[in-house]
Amino acid sequence: MSGREILEQLMAINKNCREALAENDFQKLQAILDLKKELMKFLKSCNFSEEDIPEIEQVLHDEEDLARLVIMKKKSLVEFLNVKFY
C-alpha cells in the first residue's frame, strides 16, 4: 500500500470515527481506533513526495478536528455523568 493510499484510508477511518462518536458507539470507535493504530504503523515506513503535501496537510487537519471532537465528547459525557449521579 502506498503512502497516498494510507492517507486516503486514514481520512476514511476518521470519518468512521466521527460517525461512531455521533452514535455514541464506543465499541465501534475502539475497533476503528485499533485499526487506525495498525495503519499508522504502515505510515511510518512510507515515502512521500512533494505532490503528497496537500493530502498530508488535509489528513493532519482532519486529525486535529477529530481530536477536538473527541475532547468535546469526553467533556459532555463527564458533565452528563456528574449531573446524573449527583
NORWO-V376226 format. One line per field, one symbol per residue. psi: psi as a letter, one per 20 degrees, with the letter a starting at -180 (. if undefined). A space follows every 50 residues. Layout:
# NORWO-V376226
psi->???
This chain:
# NORWO-V376226
psi->prgghggghghgghghggggghiknhgggggghggggghhghhhjqqqrh higghghgggggggggggggggggghgggghhghj.
